Amino acid sequence: MTKPTTIIARDDAAIRITDLNKWYGTYHALRGINLTVNQGERIVIAGPSGSGKSTLIRCINRLETHQKGQIVVDGIELTSDVKNISKIRSEVGMCFQNFNLFPHMSILENCILAPMSVRGLSRKDAEDVAMHFLEKVRIGDQATKYPGQLSGGQQQRVAIARSLCMKPRAMLFDEPTSALDPETIKEVLDTMITLAEEGMTMICVTHEMGFARQVADRVIFMDKGKIVEENTPEEFFDNPQHKRTQLFLSQIFGH
């Protein structure tokens, strides 16, 4: 007998995280995280390596399992229930550092796979959707090529288009520019800025502080598995409250 889907009373929250804790063995990776992301809100998560940033967003679509606390996405609690996990993954897109495109498939084939298998679209409808989003990220002319024929920046834009083909309600970005050379970072950030301007709910782990200042509604600073500080970009950068945040920013900006 399958368990019924756990539906939580809806409000404006796209994602609600309550007292989230995660361990790897004895290592306490996430410590009592509380975070609410409203519909259409853009959150940037910053912090030093090993602070738990990527672990946090990977928990949101169950790529990592949490041991304590609650994650509710679009009114559905994320538990070990496979139906819940599948539903949430179909509604929450994710882009990784390393693209994760299928190398043996063309760009178009990469983009139509999930809409056909998960959403049940016909091949023609899936191709129409895929071409729409490939054009949106300014890479429609590369649709018949294979990932290995594209630059890193182009591959990351394909990865974003592939996620958008599922028409997700929210997007998670895990350091999407960290594997790119400086010349191609801007083209990926420009794509993300366009998404933000169109109202996409976004959580982005990034070291690109210019992007955070320009796009974020809130900047979250993490250290040692905890949220140390959260504020508007203006206050976060110009008037950081916590000594750890001040040190982090001084190391980045050199003052």
C-alpha positions as CSV (number, residue, x, y, z in Angstrom):
1,M,0.0,0.0,0.0
2,T,1.5,3.3,-1.1
3,K,1.5,6.2,1.3
4,P,-0.6,9.2,0.3
5,T,1.3,12.3,-0.8
6,T,1.8,14.7,2.1
7,I,0.2,18.0,1.2
8,I,1.0,21.0,3.4
9,A,-1.3,24.0,3.5
10,R,-0.3,26.3,0.7
11,D,1.0,29.9,1.2
12,D,3.4,32.1,-0.9
13,A,6.3,29.8,-0.2
14,A,7.8,27.9,-3.1
15,I,10.3,26.2,-0.8
16,R,10.1,26.0,3.0
17,I,13.0,24.5,5.0
18,T,12.6,24.0,8.7
19,D,15.3,22.9,11.2
20,L,17.2,21.0,8.5
21,N,20.0,18.8,9.7
22,K,22.3,16.6,7.6
23,W,25.1,14.3,8.7
24,Y,27.8,12.4,6.7
25,G,28.6,9.8,9.3
26,T,29.7,11.8,12.3
27,Y,30.2,15.0,10.3
28,H,27.4,17.5,10.8
29,A,27.1,19.1,7.4
30,L,23.9,21.1,7.9
31,R,23.0,22.5,11.3
32,G,19.4,23.7,11.9
33,I,18.8,25.4,8.6
34,N,15.6,27.5,8.4
35,L,14.8,29.1,5.0
36,T,11.7,30.2,3.2
37,V,11.8,31.0,-0.5
38,N,8.7,32.8,-1.9
39,Q,7.3,32.4,-5.4
40,G,9.4,34.4,-7.8
41,E,12.1,35.2,-5.3
42,R,15.8,35.0,-6.2
43,I,18.1,33.7,-3.5
44,V,21.9,33.6,-3.8
45,I,23.8,31.5,-1.4
46,A,27.4,32.4,-0.7
47,G,30.1,31.2,1.6
48,P,33.5,29.5,1.8
49,S,34.1,26.0,0.4
50,G,32.8,23.3,2.7
51,S,30.2,25.6,4.3
52,G,27.2,23.4,3.2
53,K,25.9,25.5,0.3
54,S,25.8,22.7,-2.3
55,T,24.6,20.2,0.2
56,L,21.7,22.4,1.1
57,I,20.3,22.8,-2.5
58,R,21.0,19.1,-3.3
59,C,18.7,18.3,-0.3
60,I,15.9,20.3,-1.9
61,N,15.4,17.7,-4.7
62,R,16.6,14.7,-2.7
63,L,20.0,14.3,-4.4
64,E,21.1,14.3,-0.7
65,T,18.9,12.9,2.1
66,H,18.5,14.9,5.3
67,Q,18.2,13.1,8.6
68,K,16.2,15.7,10.6
69,G,13.9,18.6,9.8
70,Q,11.4,19.3,7.0
71,I,11.6,20.4,3.4
72,V,8.3,21.4,1.7
73,V,8.4,22.2,-2.0
74,D,5.4,23.7,-3.7
75,G,3.2,22.4,-0.9
76,I,4.6,18.8,-0.9
77,E,6.8,17.5,1.9
78,L,10.0,15.9,0.6
79,T,10.2,12.5,2.3
80,S,11.5,9.1,1.2
81,D,8.3,8.6,-0.7
82,V,9.3,8.0,-4.3
83,K,6.2,9.6,-5.7
84,N,6.9,12.8,-3.8
85,I,10.5,12.8,-5.0
86,S,9.5,12.3,-8.6
87,K,6.9,15.1,-8.4
88,I,9.2,17.6,-6.9
89,R,12.1,16.8,-9.3
90,S,9.7,17.3,-12.2
91,E,8.8,20.8,-10.8
92,V,12.3,21.9,-9.7
93,G,15.0,22.2,-12.4
94,M,18.7,21.9,-11.4
95,C,21.9,22.9,-13.1
96,F,25.2,21.6,-11.9
97,Q,28.8,22.7,-12.3
98,N,29.6,20.1,-14.9
99,F,26.5,20.2,-17.2
100,N,25.6,16.5,-17.0
101,L,24.6,16.3,-20.7
102,F,24.4,12.9,-22.4
103,P,27.4,12.9,-24.7
104,H,26.0,10.4,-27.2
105,M,22.8,12.5,-27.8
106,S,22.4,15.6,-29.8
107,I,21.6,18.9,-28.0
108,L,18.0,18.6,-29.2
109,E,17.8,14.9,-28.0
110,N,19.1,15.9,-24.6
111,C,16.4,18.5,-24.3
112,I,13.4,16.4,-25.4
113,L,14.2,13.3,-23.3
114,A,12.5,14.3,-20.0
115,P,9.5,16.1,-21.5
116,M,8.7,13.0,-23.4
117,S,9.3,10.4,-20.7
118,V,8.1,12.4,-17.6
119,R,5.6,14.9,-19.0
120,G,4.3,12.6,-21.8
121,L,4.8,15.0,-24.6
122,S,4.8,13.8,-28.2
123,R,8.1,14.0,-30.0
124,K,6.9,17.0,-32.1
125,D,5.6,18.9,-29.1
126,A,8.8,18.1,-27.1
127,E,10.9,19.4,-30.0
128,D,8.8,22.6,-30.3
129,V,9.3,23.2,-26.6
130,A,13.1,22.4,-26.8
131,M,13.7,24.7,-29.7
132,H,11.8,27.5,-28.0
133,F,14.1,27.3,-24.9
134,L,17.3,26.7,-27.0
135,E,16.4,29.9,-28.9
136,K,15.8,31.6,-25.5
137,V,19.3,30.8,-24.3
138,R,20.6,31.9,-27.8
139,I,21.8,28.5,-28.9
140,G,19.1,27.2,-31.2
141,D,21.5,27.0,-34.1
142,Q,23.5,24.3,-32.2
143,A,20.5,21.9,-31.8
144,T,21.9,19.1,-34.1
145,K,25.4,19.1,-32.6
146,Y,26.7,17.0,-29.8
147,P,27.8,18.3,-26.4
148,G,31.5,17.6,-27.2
149,Q,31.3,20.0,-30.1
150,L,30.3,22.9,-27.9
151,S,32.2,25.2,-25.6
152,G,31.7,24.9,-21.8
153,G,29.6,28.1,-21.8
154,Q,27.4,26.7,-24.6
155,Q,27.0,23.4,-22.8
156,Q,25.9,25.1,-19.6
157,R,23.3,27.1,-21.6
158,V,22.1,23.8,-23.1
159,A,21.8,22.4,-19.5
160,I,19.7,25.4,-18.5
161,A,17.5,25.0,-21.6
162,R,17.1,21.3,-20.8
163,S,15.8,22.2,-17.3
164,L,13.5,24.8,-18.7
165,C,11.9,22.3,-21.1
166,M,10.3,20.8,-18.1
167,K,8.7,24.2,-17.3
168,P,9.8,24.0,-13.7
169,R,8.3,26.2,-11.0
170,A,11.8,26.8,-9.5
171,M,15.4,26.5,-10.6
172,L,18.4,25.4,-8.5
173,F,21.9,26.4,-9.6
174,D,24.9,24.7,-8.0
175,E,27.9,26.9,-8.9
176,P,27.0,26.9,-12.6
177,T,30.0,29.0,-13.7
178,S,32.7,27.4,-11.6
179,A,33.9,25.1,-14.4
180,L,33.9,27.8,-17.1
181,D,36.7,30.0,-18.3
182,P,36.3,33.7,-17.7
183,E,35.2,34.5,-21.3
184,T,32.2,32.2,-21.1
185,I,31.0,33.0,-17.6
186,K,29.2,36.1,-18.8
187,E,27.1,34.3,-21.4
188,V,25.8,31.9,-18.7
189,L,25.2,34.7,-16.2
190,D,23.3,36.7,-18.8
191,T,21.0,33.7,-19.4
192,M,20.4,33.5,-15.7
193,I,19.7,37.2,-15.4
194,T,17.1,36.9,-18.1
195,L,15.4,34.1,-16.2
196,A,15.4,36.2,-13.0
197,E,13.9,39.2,-14.8
198,E,11.1,36.9,-16.0
199,G,10.2,36.0,-12.5
200,M,11.6,32.5,-12.1
201,T,12.0,31.3,-8.5
202,M,15.8,30.7,-8.2
203,I,18.3,29.5,-5.6
204,C,21.8,29.9,-6.8
205,V,25.0,28.9,-5.1
206,T,27.7,31.0,-6.7
207,H,30.9,32.9,-6.1
208,E,29.9,35.5,-8.6
209,M,29.2,38.4,-6.3
210,G,28.4,40.8,-9.1
211,F,25.5,38.5,-10.1
212,A,24.4,38.4,-6.5
213,R,24.3,42.1,-6.2
214,Q,22.5,42.6,-9.5
215,V,19.9,39.8,-9.3
216,A,19.3,38.5,-5.8
217,D,16.4,39.5,-3.6
218,R,18.3,38.1,-0.7
219,V,21.8,36.9,-0.2
220,I,22.4,34.0,2.3
221,F,25.8,33.6,3.8
222,M,26.7,30.1,5.1
223,D,29.6,28.9,7.2
224,K,30.2,25.5,8.9
225,G,26.8,24.2,8.0
226,K,24.8,27.2,9.3
227,I,23.2,30.3,7.9
228,V,25.3,33.0,9.4
229,E,23.6,36.0,7.8
230,E,20.9,36.9,5.3
231,N,20.0,40.3,3.9
232,T,19.3,42.3,0.9
233,P,22.2,42.6,-1.5
234,E,22.7,46.3,-0.6
235,E,22.9,45.6,3.1
236,F,24.8,42.3,2.7
237,F,27.6,43.9,0.7
238,D,27.7,47.4,2.1
239,N,26.9,46.8,5.7
240,P,27.6,43.1,6.7
241,Q,26.6,42.4,10.3
242,H,28.5,39.3,11.2
243,K,32.3,39.2,11.6
244,R,32.5,36.0,9.5
245,T,30.7,37.7,6.7
246,Q,32.9,40.7,6.9
247,L,36.0,38.5,6.7
248,F,34.6,36.6,3.7
249,L,33.9,39.8,1.8
250,S,37.2,41.4,2.7
251,Q,39.0,38.4,1.3
252,I,36.9,38.6,-2.0
253,F,37.2,42.3,-2.5
254,G,40.5,42.9,-0.8
255,H,39.5,45.5,1.7
